Amino acid sequence: MAKKTTPRKGAVKKTKYIFVVGGVMSGVGKGITTSSIGKILQSRGFSVTALKIDPYINVDAGTMNPTEHGEVFVLSDGDECDQDMGNYERFLGVTLSRDNYMTTGRVYQSVINRERNLEYKGKCVEVVPHIPMEVIDRIKRAAKQAEADIAMIEIGGTIGEYQNILFLEAARMLKNMHPEDVFFVLVSYLPTPSKIGEMKTKPTQYATRTLNGAGIQPDIIVARADRDLDEKRKEKLALFCSVRKEDVISAPDVDSVYHIPLNFEEQNLSTILLKKMNLRPRQKDLKDWKGFVSRVEESQKTVDIAVVGKYFKTGDYVLSDAYLSVIESLKYAAYALKRKPVLHWIDSEEYETNPSSLRELKKYAGVLIPGGFGSRGIEGKIEAIRFCRENGIPYFGICYGMQLMVIEYARNACGIADAHTTEVNPKTQNPVIDIMPEQKKNLRDKNYGATMRLGTYEAVLKNATIARKAYKQKEIIERHRHRYEVNPEYIARVEEAGLIFSGTSPDHRLMEIAELPASEHPFFVGSQFHPEFLSSPLHPHPLFVEFLKACVK
Ligand code: GLN
């Protein structure tokens, strides 16, 4: 018999669903809008969860190149997903699961699997309604699992494109099933062409019409623009898009995305939405968030951090999105110390062609090397690490950044000149970093999708180390995404030369944190896991904070 659960105290009777869709162009900030609306509704005492729908055929983001798609965010359950999932977690302070993320590929995959298992009982399985029904099931399941009063659902892509039609159809069907419980927010862009000098509403009118063509009427229009919306524009949008004037929310560009929930609240968005959803408004509590935002504004003294990586260039542009969570984590730690972080992007290949430019690293308060894959720019990164070690520059290496730190140490401090990782040189005589035994078969079978060591694992920390001091506890849980590890055969030699493995898996088989003693170097620390996936504005990650402390010293 199904177990009866008692509803959470104060829970609403029926979950409310708010879909967020984008108009006019991509990159208008649907993810931050979704997170911010979630935040203000949460601040009214409702439990909120958030889902992301990615129109890609890829089953997850793990197989997408970060320069094209942005960062691959990893959830506690190991799901490799879109970076917006990170925004939701950071804004809402919740832990999401793989049920909160879906792609076209994932949806089709489960429908096809069910068809193969005869679960449709001989029926013809069709794109409509079976695909939208699967989408609806997933949305409901995620909301239920999170015991959410309100589920925010962001539909990726832009209104009018082919790829997200079935997701809009799912949203329309859900509204039809629960007319009182489903709502729509259109995030649209209003350009002000420089030659015309006037903000234009027409593209948003078209976007609304197109949305209407999918059977959907927006309840709220979030008007993104480089400036505030004036009354005239609001009236126009209200008239032509069939919304009330107060349902048009002005969303100008801002310096810090963390200000956006406050901007929304200045326009009473949570109260407007609660009224529409027929939920009784409760006391507002955004105190902690406001505290964080004012700390951001008060942080004037700068701290310069160099991030040495490779996923920066797309055509003529520098794209730092590939490292979004790292960037945000650096910010939270800096703000916690009342410093304004200034990040400098350095392509490590520069140090291979032009080693003398390594000296520029002296200009920075600290250097971070984030996760990565493959051989491009590796030797440049290793040289940068050496420079930091020899010159006492605080260094923080994450995942690949930690593996390369161990290689650098093996080469230059233990005298193992050809130390390497088998990821780059499978034939090396000294595989200081080697494939994990359980990963060998995956690579042999070309089984790449979702097969790394993913998600949370425990680690234990050694006493009297930087790591132990930072965490203030002995046992930790962190998120991972890797196939290679420190080769156990080299641990003793590396440790004898002075590097400490201050964090290991509970069975001491896997090295999770490496560091030099604080007496030898202000901060030379690397983690095999990704601390950036567990850092948030209100809870900056201890390792990032410790790194920043060393940087500002
Ligand atoms: N390429 C390395 C590995 O697979 C590091 C991965 C990472 O930095 N996320 O182990």
Residues whose N, C-alpha, C, O or C-beta is under 5 A from the ligand:
A	BS01	LIG	G371 G372 F373 G374 I398 C399 Y400 R481 H482 R483 Y484
